[in-house]
Amino acid sequence: MKCTLRKLRLDRSGYEYRTGTYYGSGLPVYHVTPDANPSDDFTLRASTRQKAKELIRNRWPNATFYN
């Protein structure tokens, strides 16, 4: 399953710049969108992009990424 993975940009207060969604503080937030079914998108927190990919593969073992 091919997925788009992007790190969300948060302001100092924990709000995402583009949508204004509140995520709070903590580890970076990543947004995952599978090409096959975009409505299955979700967000997760991970210390690095590589760790985010590992966490996604726990849910979808056959996940691959554009970048």
C-alpha positions in Angstrom: 0.0 0.0 0.0 1.5 3.3 -1.1 1.2 6.1 1.5 1.9 9.8 1.7 3.7 10.7 4.9 4.2 14.3 5.9 5.3 16.1 9.0 2.9 18.7 10.2 4.1 22.1 11.0 2.9 23.3 14.4 3.2 26.7 16.0 4.5 27.3 19.5 1.0 26.7 20.9 0.6 23.3 19.2 -1.7 24.4 16.4 -1.1 23.2 12.9 -0.4 26.1 10.6 -2.5 25.0 7.6 -5.7 23.9 9.2 -5.5 25.4 12.7 -6.1 21.9 14.3 -4.8 21.7 17.8 -2.2 18.9 18.6 -0.6 20.3 21.7 3.1 19.8 22.5 5.3 16.8 22.5 6.9 14.6 19.7 6.5 15.7 16.1 3.1 14.9 14.5 2.9 13.1 11.2 -0.1 12.8 8.8 -0.5 9.5 6.9 -2.7 9.1 3.8 -3.0 5.8 2.0 -3.5 6.1 -1.7 -5.9 3.2 -1.9 -8.3 4.7 0.6 -7.6 8.3 1.6 -10.5 8.3 4.1 -8.3 5.9 6.2 -5.9 8.8 6.9 -4.6 9.4 10.5 -2.0 11.2 12.5 0.6 9.9 14.8 3.5 11.1 17.0 7.0 9.9 16.4 10.5 11.2 17.3 11.7 10.8 13.7 10.3 10.1 10.2 11.9 6.7 10.2 10.1 5.9 13.5 6.9 7.1 12.0 7.3 4.7 9.1 8.0 1.8 11.6 4.8 2.6 13.5 2.7 2.7 10.3 4.1 -0.6 9.2 2.9 -2.1 12.5 -0.6 -1.2 11.3 -0.1 -1.8 7.6 2.9 -4.2 7.1 3.0 -3.7 3.3 3.1 0.1 3.5 5.5 1.9 1.2 6.2 5.6 1.0 6.7 8.3 -1.7 9.6 9.9 0.2 
